[in-house]
């Protein structure tokens, strides 16, 4: 019975250590990314996100322009023909 308790305590201790290491790693990564941002360089992950957003923004702008032109054509047809 006591071996089960010891095993459970050991597992709990290992889990706490693992969570603590993960937390420290996340904190270090966050600090490093902030440092990179302050120097003008962004992390690669953030750079990829920004390029994705720019690509989507260009597509949306193009779609808005096309819809506006089609609307103008329809309005021109309705009122002048």
Residue pairs with C-beta under 8 A, 6 or more apart in sequence:
32 43
33 42
33 43
33 46
36 42
36 43
37 43
37 46
42 50
